[in-house]
Structures are given as structure tokens and as C-alpha cells.
Amino acid sequence: IKFKGNSKQFLFICYLILALCLIFGGYLMEFSWIYFLFLIIPIFHLFVYQIKFFESENPEICLKLFKSNNIFGLIILINILIGKII
């Protein structure tokens, strides 16, 4: 697969692999069904927010989306805690 000139396709594949790892990891760690339900939020953040608004030629947008990864990490942390506690 060649990604030259098609950054969104590369991001989509990377985010898809991440989503599958989160699902598989939650299964292996025997998280509750609530973990899998709340995975909708970070997956939505990746695929709808980050990929939709990504423009590789616009550094301001790239920085804004890069900084939103802090929020993404917080969402994942909360999701893991909820999945393990409940």
C-alpha cells in the first residue's frame, strides 16, 4: 500500500489497528461490557473528529488535532478504569 499524498488513508489504517488493539486488549483483560460500550467515544474521536478535520497542509489544524490526543488519552484512561471497576 502506498500512502504518498494520502495521509488520511494512513491515519485511518493506524487508527483502525489501534481500535482493534483496544477491543482485543479489553477482551483479554476481561473488562465489563461497559468498557466496550464506552469505546464508542474514543473511536468516534479518532475517526470522525481527527480524520475528518485533518489537513496536512495546515499546521495550525495539525497542531490542534495533535493536542487533542491528550483528551483522547484521558478518555482511554477513564474507559479502562470504568471497565475494570464495574
C-alpha positions as CSV (number, residue, x, y, z in Angstrom):
1,I,0.0,0.0,0.0
2,K,1.4,3.4,-0.9
3,F,0.4,6.3,1.2
4,K,2.3,9.1,-0.5
5,G,-0.1,12.0,-0.9
6,N,-2.9,10.2,1.1
7,S,-2.3,10.9,4.7
8,K,-5.9,10.3,5.7
9,Q,-5.7,6.8,4.4
10,F,-2.6,6.2,6.5
11,L,-4.3,7.7,9.6
12,F,-7.4,5.6,9.0
13,I,-5.4,2.3,9.0
14,C,-3.3,3.3,12.0
15,Y,-6.5,4.2,14.0
16,L,-8.2,1.0,12.9
17,I,-5.3,-1.0,14.2
18,L,-5.4,1.0,17.5
19,A,-9.2,0.4,17.8
20,L,-8.8,-3.3,17.2
21,C,-6.0,-3.4,19.8
22,L,-8.2,-1.7,22.4
23,I,-11.0,-4.1,21.7
24,F,-8.7,-7.2,21.9
25,G,-7.0,-5.9,25.0
26,G,-10.3,-5.3,26.7
27,Y,-11.3,-8.8,25.8
28,L,-8.0,-10.3,27.1
29,M,-8.3,-8.3,30.4
30,E,-11.9,-9.4,30.8
31,F,-13.3,-5.9,31.1
32,S,-17.0,-5.5,31.6
33,W,-19.4,-4.8,28.7
34,I,-19.4,-1.1,29.7
35,Y,-15.8,-0.8,28.5
36,F,-16.8,-1.9,25.1
37,L,-19.8,0.3,25.0
38,F,-17.8,3.4,26.0
39,L,-15.1,2.6,23.4
40,I,-17.5,4.3,21.0
41,I,-16.4,7.7,22.4
42,P,-12.6,7.4,21.7
43,I,-13.2,5.6,18.3
44,F,-15.6,8.5,17.4
45,H,-12.9,11.0,18.4
46,L,-10.3,9.3,16.2
47,F,-12.3,8.5,13.1
48,V,-14.8,11.4,13.0
49,Y,-13.0,14.3,14.7
50,Q,-9.4,13.7,13.8
51,I,-9.6,12.2,10.3
52,K,-12.4,14.5,9.2
53,F,-10.7,17.7,10.1
54,F,-7.1,16.7,9.3
55,E,-5.4,18.8,6.7
56,S,-1.7,18.0,6.2
57,E,-1.0,21.4,4.6
58,N,-2.4,23.4,7.5
59,P,0.0,23.4,10.5
60,E,-2.5,25.1,12.9
61,I,-5.1,22.3,12.4
62,C,-2.4,19.6,12.7
63,L,-1.3,21.1,16.0
64,K,-4.8,21.4,17.3
65,L,-5.5,17.7,16.4
66,F,-2.2,16.6,17.8
67,K,-3.1,18.4,21.1
68,S,-6.4,16.6,21.1
69,N,-4.5,13.4,21.7
70,N,-4.3,14.5,25.4
71,I,-8.1,14.3,25.6
72,F,-8.0,11.0,23.7
73,G,-5.6,9.6,26.3
74,L,-7.8,10.8,29.2
75,I,-10.9,9.2,27.6
76,I,-9.0,5.9,27.3
77,L,-7.8,6.1,30.9
78,I,-11.3,6.7,32.2
79,N,-12.7,4.0,30.0
80,I,-10.1,1.5,31.3
81,L,-10.9,2.4,34.9
82,I,-14.6,2.1,34.3
83,G,-14.1,-1.2,32.5
84,K,-12.1,-2.6,35.4
85,I,-14.1,-1.2,38.3
86,I,-17.6,-2.0,37.1
